[in-house]
Amino acid sequence: MMGDFIKQRTIKHAVMLEGIGLHSGKLVTIEFLPAQADNGIVFYRSDIVAATPIPAHYQAINDTLMSSNLVNVAGERVGTIEHLMSAIAALGIDNLDIRVSAAEIPIMDGSAMPFLHVLHEVGIYELNMPKKFIKVLKPVKVTHEDKFAMLAPNASPLNGFEINFQIAFDHPAFIDNNNPVCVNFSSQNFANDIAPARTFGFTKDIDYLKNNNLGLGGSMENAIVIDDNQVLNPEGLRFADEFVRHKILDAVGDLYLAGHQLLGVFTAFKSGHALNNALLKALLAKPENYEIVTFYDNVNAPISYFH
């Protein structure tokens, strides 16, 4: 029997958190506010007088150096959004206003878990408007050197979102990370298998980052640090293949900039923020590649979200 339509989501009430900016090293305050149906995910710079909206949209990505960074038509910027966006995607949140006191989202512990926790704890509120999904109809692939990212239709009965990711690092610390990882996307699978995976970096890159005013807030409290031979964090890894899981985390956040949840199969080899963004541009450039769909059967929903 057909049930109620799958509804758009926001949060029940406002909630705030603080953390350090990974690249600025400064304290950042971020406030999440409920939003009405069809509002989308929208950022505002609370440190700018008469700030204008910064939509979380793939066309607003200005650069992808070390992170995904949005810039609006007024030149207002908010960066390092991918971990937060992945948590928002995992909870199926469609509409949210986000006020941030600096040009970047706080890094927290380097994963998506702090964002997932605070948004889940404040509560999900369902709006009386059908939730929209982007269903992939034709395969689309983008490449750069030996890297690639592609989206294809999902042939599974529920037609959900499947992620297949592989990285390739010639480094002793990556022995368990160069095998492909597959995830069937849902709130529970993301929370268990992807959200805790932290960002990572190499000691040899620290000087380059700091010379470019990047990574000033980085530490072993918010990133996995790797030298020429091993992981330096005394607690070790949260997963044996934490590095590739974090790349999946990034991709979930980057792809949610489509404006709605994708339904299809995402397959990537060594992809990063730039290639993820190029893939969305290629997919959405041609109307025959996709369609906007809604569902009127909560029991057989394409993706299982927390309630």
C-alpha positions as semicolon CSV with decimal commas, in nm:
position;residue;x (nm);y (nm);z (nm)
1;M;0,000;0,000;0,000
2;M;0,127;0,345;-0,085
3;G;0,209;0,559;0,218
4;D;0,272;0,927;0,271
5;F;0,527;1,091;0,046
6;I;0,886;1,110;0,167
7;K;0,909;1,457;0,316
8;Q;1,171;1,728;0,305
9;R;1,368;1,772;0,626
10;T;1,511;2,045;0,844
11;I;1,603;2,056;1,216
12;K;1,367;2,117;1,508
13;H;1,538;2,425;1,651
14;A;1,858;2,625;1,639
15;V;2,184;2,484;1,773
16;M;2,538;2,620;1,790
17;L;2,889;2,481;1,817
18;E;3,247;2,612;1,813
19;G;3,574;2,480;1,681
20;I;3,907;2,572;1,526
21;G;3,943;2,651;1,157
22;L;4,181;2,399;0,999
23;H;4,345;2,652;0,770
24;S;4,304;2,976;0,968
25;G;4,379;2,832;1,314
26;K;4,115;3,070;1,457
27;L;3,808;2,997;1,670
28;V;3,495;2,968;1,457
29;T;3,133;2,975;1,575
30;I;2,869;2,804;1,365
31;E;2,491;2,822;1,417
32;F;2,239;2,592;1,251
33;L;1,886;2,727;1,198
34;P;1,569;2,554;1,075
35;A;1,457;2,655;0,725
36;Q;1,137;2,624;0,527
37;A;1,070;2,384;0,241
38;D;1,268;2,438;-0,082
39;N;1,508;2,673;0,098
40;G;1,803;2,441;0,041
41;I;2,126;2,450;0,241
42;V;2,238;2,812;0,267
43;F;2,540;2,962;0,444
44;Y;2,567;3,316;0,583
45;R;2,878;3,489;0,715
46;S;2,781;3,616;1,062
47;D;3,099;3,827;1,077
48;I;2,992;4,033;0,773
49;V;2,741;4,317;0,810
50;A;2,440;4,268;0,580
51;A;2,577;3,933;0,463
52;T;2,417;3,782;0,155
53;P;2,328;3,413;0,107
54;I;2,595;3,163;0,001
55;P;2,401;2,867;-0,144
56;A;2,555;2,523;-0,097
57;H;2,560;2,453;-0,468
58;Y;2,814;2,298;-0,702
59;Q;2,813;2,605;-0,929
60;A;2,926;2,822;-0,635
61;I;3,246;2,623;-0,580
62;N;3,527;2,872;-0,633
63;D;3,833;2,661;-0,561
64;T;3,914;2,309;-0,449
65;L;4,264;2,351;-0,302
66;M;4,268;2,112;-0,004
67;S;3,890;2,156;0,046
68;S;3,564;2,260;-0,120
69;N;3,506;2,636;-0,101
70;L;3,192;2,834;-0,184
71;V;3,184;3,196;-0,301
72;N;2,866;3,391;-0,376
73;V;2,808;3,672;-0,627
74;A;2,906;3,930;-0,362
75;G;3,243;3,762;-0,313
76;E;3,157;3,628;0,034
77;R;3,328;3,297;0,099
78;V;3,291;2,992;0,319
79;G;3,528;2,699;0,284
80;T;3,608;2,351;0,413
81;I;3,240;2,263;0,386
82;E;3,269;1,899;0,279
83;H;3,267;1,729;0,622
84;L;2,962;1,925;0,734
85;M;2,784;1,871;0,401
86;S;2,839;1,496;0,428
87;A;2,674;1,490;0,772
88;I;2,381;1,695;0,640
89;A;2,345;1,452;0,349
90;A;2,358;1,150;0,581
91;L;2,065;1,284;0,784
92;G;1,868;1,366;0,470
93;I;1,843;1,734;0,567
94;D;1,718;1,938;0,269
95;N;1,675;2,282;0,422
96;L;1,905;2,460;0,665
97;D;2,044;2,808;0,725
98;I;2,399;2,805;0,858
99;R;2,561;3,112;1,012
100;V;2,940;3,092;1,037
101;S;3,170;3,352;1,194
102;A;3,464;3,306;0,957
103;A;3,557;3,206;0,604
104;E;3,571;2,836;0,689
105;I;3,377;2,570;0,874
106;P;3,552;2,450;1,194
107;I;3,744;2,126;1,150
108;M;3,632;1,973;1,482
109;D;3,808;1,631;1,510
110;G;3,871;1,604;1,135
111;S;3,569;1,381;1,071
112;A;3,196;1,431;1,015
113;M;3,094;1,276;1,347
114;P;3,068;1,598;1,556
115;F;2,837;1,756;1,296
116;L;2,633;1,438;1,260
117;H;2,595;1,416;1,638
118;V;2,483;1,775;1,700
119;L;2,232;1,778;1,412
120;H;2,091;1,438;1,507
121;E;2,063;1,534;1,875
122;V;1,876;1,858;1,805
123;G;1,619;1,654;1,613
124;I;1,492;1,619;1,258
125;Y;1,172;1,801;1,160
126;E;0,978;1,686;0,856
127;L;0,821;1,951;0,634
128;N;0,497;1,896;0,445
129;M;0,660;1,898;0,104
130;P;0,789;1,603;-0,105
131;K;1,162;1,537;-0,084
132;K;1,338;1,559;-0,420
133;F;1,608;1,325;-0,544
134;I;1,828;1,339;-0,853
135;K;1,808;1,004;-1,029
136;V;2,099;0,928;-1,262
137;L;1,971;0,807;-1,600
138;K;2,291;0,779;-1,806
139;P;2,655;0,703;-1,719
140;V;2,875;1,012;-1,687
141;K;3,252;1,001;-1,634
142;V;3,523;1,261;-1,583
143;T;3,899;1,198;-1,579
144;H;4,224;1,371;-1,495
145;E;4,550;1,189;-1,565
146;D;4,500;0,845;-1,405
147;K;4,213;0,962;-1,182
148;F;3,845;0,925;-1,260
149;A;3,498;0,969;-1,112
150;M;3,174;0,846;-1,261
151;L;2,803;0,816;-1,195
152;A;2,580;0,551;-1,343
153;P;2,219;0,438;-1,298
154;N;2,155;0,209;-1,002
155;A;2,003;-0,123;-1,108
156;S;1,919;-0,234;-0,753
157;P;1,548;-0,269;-0,665
158;L;1,551;0,026;-0,423
159;N;1,756;0,242;-0,662
160;G;1,951;0,404;-0,378
161;F;2,298;0,559;-0,371
162;E;2,601;0,330;-0,386
163;I;2,960;0,448;-0,344
164;N;3,267;0,260;-0,470
165;F;3,600;0,427;-0,400
166;Q;3,964;0,330;-0,442
167;I;4,283;0,520;-0,364
168;A;4,645;0,433;-0,450
169;F;4,931;0,555;-0,232
170;D;5,278;0,402;-0,252
171;H;5,336;0,435;0,122
172;P;5,371;0,182;0,406
173;A;5,086;0,336;0,605
174;F;4,838;0,279;0,319
175;I;4,868;-0,098;0,284
176;D;4,509;-0,155;0,405
177;N;4,371;0,149;0,221
178;N;4,444;0,075;-0,144
179;N;4,167;-0,182;-0,179
180;P;3,828;-0,057;-0,304
181;V;3,555;0,013;-0,047
182;C;3,185;-0,009;-0,127
183;V;2,910;0,157;0,079
184;N;2,534;0,147;0,033
185;F;2,445;0,495;0,152
186;S;2,211;0,534;0,450
187;S;2,215;0,727;0,776
188;Q;2,316;0,417;0,970
189;N;2,587;0,301;0,730
190;F;2,734;0,648;0,713
191;A;2,732;0,690;1,093
192;N;2,892;0,351;1,152
193;D;3,137;0,318;0,866
194;I;3,222;0,663;0,727
195;A;3,148;0,954;0,963
196;P;3,430;0,880;1,215
197;A;3,701;0,871;0,942
198;R;3,937;1,167;0,982
199;T;4,118;1,384;0,732
200;F;4,488;1,311;0,687
201;G;4,809;1,481;0,580
202;F;5,181;1,424;0,543
203;T;5,454;1,593;0,746
204;K;5,640;1,671;0,423
205;D;5,349;1,892;0,311
206;I;5,327;2,101;0,630
207;D;5,579;2,364;0,516
208;Y;5,398;2,406;0,184
209;L;5,064;2,448;0,360
210;K;5,190;2,705;0,608
211;N;5,371;2,901;0,334
212;N;5,030;2,930;0,166
213;N;4,851;3,021;0,492
214;L;4,684;2,680;0,502
215;G;4,673;2,420;0,775
216;L;4,750;2,671;1,051
217;G;4,499;2,501;1,284
218;G;4,599;2,147;1,199
219;S;4,712;1,910;1,473
220;M;4,689;1,545;1,570
221;E;4,364;1,637;1,748
222;N;4,193;1,705;1,416
223;A;4,390;1,510;1,153
224;I;4,588;1,193;1,097
225;V;4,952;1,291;1,050
226;I;5,180;1,064;0,847
227;D;5,557;1,078;0,805
228;D;5,761;0,884;0,548
229;N;5,690;0,555;0,719
230;Q;5,394;0,555;0,955
231;V;5,099;0,722;1,126
232;L;5,226;0,949;1,403
233;N;4,903;0,981;1,603
234;P;4,956;0,787;1,927
235;E;4,601;0,648;1,924
236;G;4,647;0,507;1,572
237;L;4,364;0,469;1,322
238;R;3,990;0,436;1,387
239;F;3,963;0,192;1,094
240;A;4,239;-0,005;0,927
241;D;4,128;0,164;0,603
242;E;4,042;0,503;0,753
243;F;4,206;0,698;0,469
244;V;3,986;0,564;0,191
245;R;3,679;0,593;0,414
246;H;3,758;0,961;0,462
247;K;3,777;1,007;0,084
248;I;3,425;0,860;0,068
249;L;3,319;1,107;0,340
250;D;3,454;1,396;0,131
251;A;3,279;1,268;-0,181
252;V;2,942;1,242;-0,005
253;G;2,972;1,608;0,098
254;D;3,094;1,725;-0,241
255;L;2,817;1,543;-0,429
256;Y;2,543;1,679;-0,201
257;L;2,619;2,015;-0,361
258;A;2,399;1,890;-0,647
259;G;2,116;2,040;-0,440
260;H;1,942;1,708;-0,376
261;Q;2,049;1,355;-0,288
262;L;2,177;1,157;-0,585
263;L;2,034;0,815;-0,670
264;G;2,283;0,608;-0,865
265;V;2,622;0,441;-0,840
266;F;2,929;0,656;-0,779
267;T;3,262;0,496;-0,868
268;A;3,593;0,674;-0,822
269;F;3,965;0,612;-0,841
270;K;4,187;0,870;-0,665
271;S;3,917;1,135;-0,701
272;G;3,921;1,455;-0,496
273;H;3,723;1,776;-0,457
274;A;3,799;1,910;-0,805
275;L;3,702;1,591;-0,988
276;N;3,391;1,542;-0,772
277;N;3,278;1,891;-0,867
278;A;3,358;1,834;-1,235
279;L;3,143;1,520;-1,223
280;L;2,841;1,712;-1,097
281;K;2,889;1,972;-1,371
282;A;2,904;1,699;-1,634
283;L;2,599;1,518;-1,498
284;L;2,377;1,824;-1,465
285;A;2,489;1,991;-1,789
286;K;2,258;1,768;-1,993
287;P;1,890;1,715;-1,896
288;E;1,891;1,365;-2,048
289;N;2,147;1,252;-1,786
290;Y;1,908;1,274;-1,490
291;E;1,558;1,339;-1,363
292;I;1,414;1,490;-1,044
293;V;1,202;1,232;-0,864
294;T;0,991;1,206;-0,549
295;F;0,861;0,899;-0,370
296;Y;0,523;0,815;-0,217
297;D;0,620;0,497;-0,036
298;N;0,800;0,543;0,295
299;V;0,834;0,167;0,344
300;N;1,033;0,115;0,024
301;A;1,227;0,442;0,030
302;P;1,546;0,443;-0,181
303;I;1,757;0,554;0,116
304;S;1,703;0,481;0,485
305;Y;1,741;0,791;0,703
306;F;1,738;0,832;1,081
307;H;1,403;0,940;1,223
